[in-house]
Amino acid sequence: MEEKKLANTGDKVIFHRKGREFVGEVVKVKEESVLVSVNQNDAKVMNIETPITVVSHKKYQLV
């Protein structure tokens, strides 16, 4: 079975929240997840206060 390639800082990723697809840029890579920067409009749609969100390595695809 092929292992998933993990994102690096600066990579663009696609992920899903609230039934919608979002694209963001990885700002930090953690052991089990990445911190992703999204634009202000997407942050409002996701109902988050800051434009940074945590995405599990299992829940994104590299662009």
N, C-alpha and C positions, 0 to 999 in steps of 0.2 A: 504494500500500500504506500502511495506517495505521500510524504509529509508536506503539510501546507507551508508555503513560504510566508514568513512573518514580515510585517511592514517595518521600515526604518524611519527615523526622523526625517521629515520632509516629504515622505511618500503621500500620495493622494489615495484615499480609501472610500469605498461605498459601503454604507450600512443602512439598516432599516430601523425606524422608530415610529410608533403610532401609525403603522400601516403605510408609511411613506418612505421613499428612498432619499438619502442624504449623501452628499460628498463633502469630505473634509480633509484637512492636512494633519498628519501625525506630528505632534509637537514633543511627545515623550513616549518611549517604549518601556513598558513594565514587564514583569515576569508573565503575567496572565492576561494582560490587556495593553491597550494604547490610549494615550490622551489625544483627543482629536479636536482641532479648532474648526469651528463652522462659522458661517456668516451670521450676522445679527438677526436677519429674518428667519433663518433656520432655527436659531436658538429660541426665538419667540414661538415658532410652531411646535417645538419640542417642549415648550414651557420650562426652560431652564434659565437661570438668572445670568449666567456667564456663557460666552461662546465656546467654552471648553467642555467636552463630555468624555466619559470613559466608555470604551468599546472593547469587549472581550476579543481575544485573538480568534475565537470561534465564530464571531458575528460580523466580520468584515471581509471585503474582497479588495485586492489591490487594483487600482485603476491602471 
